[in-house]
Amino acid sequence: MIKANFNFDLANIDGSTAPEGNAGKLLSIAFANSTGGDPLQMMDWSDKLMAGQIIELNDYEVEIFVKFIIVTNCFSNIHKRQLLKILLND
């Protein structure tokens, strides 16, 4: 079980704040707009992320987050890396 905090501003490659803004809100929108996965679970996560809450995830749920982040076209690789670091404790 991990506690994932996505309530931070995404950064550009030079370290400046990305115009996309808050990581949790961007991930929330991506979950809300997706058509795959369990819609009840995805929207529960989306609501929590939009509210800036820390999300508790078991190993299976971490795997779902990781796969979602990797396959979605909503994020550039620089932002995917920042999101994945939260989940993989890098």
WOMO-V644989 format. One record per residue. N is the residue number from 0. RES is the residue in three letters. PHI is phi in degrees with one decimal (999 if undefined). PSI is psi in whole degrees, 0 to 359 (NA if undefined). NEAR is the number of other C-alpha atoms within 10 Angstrom. Layout:
n: [N;N]
res: [RES;RES]
phi: [PHI;PHI]
psi: [PSI;PSI]
near: [NEAR;NEAR]
This chain:
n: [0;1;2;3;4;5;6;7;8;9;10;11;12;13;14;15;16;17;18;19;20;21;22;23;24;25;26;27;28;29;30;31;32;33;34;35;36;37;38;39;40;41;42;43;44;45;46;47;48;49;50;51;52;53;54;55;56;57;58;59;60;61;62;63;64;65;66;67;68;69;70;71;72;73;74;75;76;77;78;79;80;81;82;83;84;85;86;87;88;89]
res: [MET;ILE;LYS;ALA;ASN;PHE;ASN;PHE;ASP;LEU;ALA;ASN;ILE;ASP;GLY;SER;THR;ALA;PRO;GLU;GLY;ASN;ALA;GLY;LYS;LEU;LEU;SER;ILE;ALA;PHE;ALA;ASN;SER;THR;GLY;GLY;ASP;PRO;LEU;GLN;MET;MET;ASP;TRP;SER;ASP;LYS;LEU;MET;ALA;GLY;GLN;ILE;ILE;GLU;LEU;ASN;ASP;TYR;GLU;VAL;GLU;ILE;PHE;VAL;LYS;PHE;ILE;ILE;VAL;THR;ASN;CYS;PHE;SER;ASN;ILE;HIS;LYS;ARG;GLN;LEU;LEU;LYS;ILE;LEU;LEU;ASN;ASP]
phi: [999;-124.4;-108.7;-102.6;-112.0;-100.8;-85.4;-149.7;-83.1;-65.5;-115.8;-78.4;-60.4;-87.5;92.8;-72.7;-68.6;-75.4;-65.4;-66.9;83.4;-69.7;-62.0;-63.4;-68.2;-65.1;-66.0;-57.9;-63.8;-63.1;-63.1;-63.4;-89.9;-75.7;-115.8;-106.6;78.3;-81.1;-61.3;-66.3;-69.3;-61.1;-74.3;-63.1;-62.3;-58.8;-61.4;-66.4;-64.6;-63.1;-83.9;77.8;-79.5;-79.0;-108.6;-89.8;-128.4;-83.4;-58.4;-65.1;-67.7;-59.8;-60.8;-62.9;-59.4;-59.1;-61.4;-60.9;-62.1;-66.8;-86.8;-71.5;-92.7;-75.2;-124.5;-78.9;-60.9;-63.2;-80.5;-59.1;-59.3;-64.0;-68.6;-66.3;-60.8;-63.1;-81.3;-102.2;54.4;-86.1]
psi: [131;158;114;123;107;14;72;159;134;150;149;173;331;3;350;160;131;147;342;338;223;129;315;319;320;317;322;313;320;316;315;326;354;160;1;173;184;110;327;315;317;318;330;313;317;315;316;318;318;328;358;19;153;136;129;127;135;176;321;317;324;318;320;314;311;310;318;312;318;317;341;147;7;341;145;165;324;324;326;318;316;320;317;326;326;319;328;5;40;NA]
near: [10;16;13;20;17;24;16;15;18;23;18;13;10;7;8;10;14;15;10;14;13;20;23;27;22;20;22;23;16;19;26;16;13;14;10;9;11;9;13;9;12;20;17;14;22;22;18;15;25;18;13;18;16;16;14;13;16;12;11;10;14;18;14;14;19;17;12;17;22;16;10;13;11;17;17;11;12;12;19;19;14;17;24;17;13;14;19;12;8;8]
